Every structure is written in structure tokens, then in C-alpha cells.
């Protein structure tokens, strides 16, 4: 049985990535059914790629909770994206999804027994792949290459998560949360700087 709080954080990451994708799609006028499909693609991409790299892809596919989180996130994003502040909501949903993906991905690498470089790499990929899927499907320039504090924020969050797990007595979910807070703070500082 896996760590329940870490599993909840992982489901939250899928939910928020799905919500960000459908919010972004609806705010640009996409049909709600297309936004819902995109939400499921973006929300499932992170756990599938991450766990596939670690050799656990079947686990993700056998857990109906991931798809349920994506569907619920997609519905929430569709409703949020129809409002006048859809773009701003998208930014914050994307920041939370990036943050949780980096923290949880790094912890999963540690649990799988990877070395420090592998753990951070899995964390960065877990953080980026949902957004990359969304951006590519919408025909947007990928934020991972366009924005200055996107992939870098994910990498720094992964490094902090790893440091917390290696040098403190924090549990895996607490380490993931520490790294996630850093990623979110860096994204928030970028938003404040450009506003």
C-alpha cells in the first residue's frame, strides 16, 4: 500500500493539471467536450509518463482515481474558464499543477531508488509533461520553453524536495509539499514581477 497523503497529492496534481487545461481551452472558446478531453489528456499525462519511466505504468492505468480526478478537474476548469478572469485562473491553476507535479515526481523517484539526478529529472518531467501536452494540443508555444521561471522552478522545487527527504526527517508527502511550495512561490513572484 502506498503512502496515502502522497497519493492524495498526486491525485490533486492530476485534478489541477486537468482543470488548467480545460480552463485554458474554454477561455479561448473551445467547445466544452474538447476541453474535457484535453483535461483528461493533460491530467493523465504526468502520472503515466512519470510512472512509466519508473516501470509502474500499469499501476496508474489500474487506478480509476486518476481518471476520476481528471474528469472532476476538467469540469471545474470548464466552469472557471467561462468567467471573465479565465486567463488569470489558468495561470494559478497551472502554477499549482506544476508545483505538485515536481514535488510528487521527485518523491516517486526517491521511492523507486533512483539517484539524485534521476529523482530531480523524474520530478521535472512529472511537472512539465501535463503542461506540454496541453500547450501542444492547443497549438500554443510551450510554456516550458517560453517562460523564464517554469522548468527552472520545477527543477528547483525538485531539488528542495530531494534535500528535505535526504537531510531531514520529513515524510515523503511533507518533502513533496516543501518542494511544491517553492515552485508555487517562484511562479507567484514571476506573476507579480510581470504585472
N, C-alpha and C positions, 0 to 999 in steps of 0.2 A: 504494500500500500504506500502510495507516495505521500509526501508532506501536504496535508490539506490546505494550510494557508498559502503555500506556494502554488498549488493547483488553482485556488481561487484567484490569485494574482494573474496567473496565466489565462484563465477564463476572462478576467477583466480586460487584459490586453487584447484578446480577440474581440470582445464586445466593443471596446473603444476604437480599435482599428476599423471594424466594420461600420461603426457609427460615423467615423471621419470620412470613410469612402462614400457612404450614401449621402451624407451631408454635402460633401463637395459636389457629387453628381447632381443632386437636386437643386443646389444653389445656382447651377449653370443651366438648369432647365431640362435635365434628363428625365425620362419617364420613370415613374416610381418602381416599375418592375425591373427596369435596367439597373436602377440604383440599388435595389435589393440584391440582385445577382452580383453586382460589383462588391457589395458589402460582404457577401459570403466568400467571394474570392480573396479579398484583402484580409479579412479576419482569419481565414483558414491558412493563408499562405505562410504566415510566420511560424505557427506550430508545426506545420507539415515540413517546411524546409529545415527548420532547426532540428526537430526530432528525427527527420530523415538523415541528416548529417551524422546524428548520434546513433543511428541504427534502430530507432524506435518509431518509425513511420506508422507501423500497424497500430501502435498504441493510440496515436492521435486519431486515426481513422475509426477506431473502435469506440471512441468516446463520443457519444452523442451530445455531451455537454458543450463541446466546442462549436458544433453546428448550431445548437440552440442559442448560445451566446452571440454568434454571428447574426442570426436571424433577428434576435431582440435588438442588437446594436444597430442593425440595418434599419429596422422600423424607427428606432429613436432618432437616427441620423436623418431619415427622410422627413420626419416631423420637424426637426431642428432646422434642416436645410431650407425649408419653405419660408422661414421667417426672414425678416429684413436684415438680421445680423448673422446670416448663414456663413459668410466668409470668416468672420471673427470666431464663431463657434467652431468652424472647421479647424482653424489654427490651433485652438486649445485642445480639441479632441485629438488632433494629430500629435501634439506635444505629449499628451498623456500616453497615447499608444506607443510612441517612440520610446518614452521613458520606461514603461512597463516591459516592453519587448527587450530592451537592453538589459534590465536587471534580471528578469526571469531567464533569458537566454544564457547569460553568464553563469548563473547558478546551475542551470542544467548541464553546462559544460563541466563545472566542478564536480557535480554528482556523477557524471559519466567518467570521471577520472582523467580528463584532459589536462595538459599542462597550461601554464598561464596564458601563453599566446593563443592557444586553441580555445580556451574559455572566453577570452575577450572577443575573438573572431566570431564565435558562435553567438555571443551577445550582440555584436554589431549586426550580424546577418539577421538575427531574430528581430532586431529593432527596425531594420531598413526594408525587409522584403515585403511587408504589408503595404507600406507607402509606395514602394517601387511598383508593385502590382497595380495599385490604384492609379498612380500617375501614368503608367504606360497604357493602361486600358482607356484612360480619358484623353490620351494624346497630349498630356502636359509634359513640360520639361521636369525631369525627376528632381524632387527637392533635395535628394541625397547629393546631387552634383551641382545644383544651382545655389543652394544656400550655404553660407559660411559656417553656421553652427548647427548642423544637422547630423551628419555622420560623425563629426568630431565630438558632438555632445554625447552621442551613443557610445563612442569609444571611451570617453572619459567616465561616463556612468558605469560602463562595464569594468573599467579599471578600479573604480572605487568599490564596486560590488565585490570584486575579487579580493581587494585589500581587506575589506571588512570580514570576509569569510576566512582569510588566511591568518589575520593578525588580531582578531578579536574573538570573543566567544558568542558572537551573534548566530542565530539560527539561519538557515538558508533563506527563508522568506524575509527576515529582517535585513539581511545583506542585500537582497534584491530590492527592497524598499529604499534602502540608503542610496543605491546607485540610481534608482528611478527618480528620487527627489533631486539629485544633482542634474540629471538630464532635463527634467522639467524646469528647474531654476535657470539653466543655461538658455533654454528656449524662451523662457519668460523674459530674461534680460535682453535677448535679441529683439523680442517684440517691443519692449519698452524703448530700446535704442532707436528702432526704425519708426516708431510712432511720433 
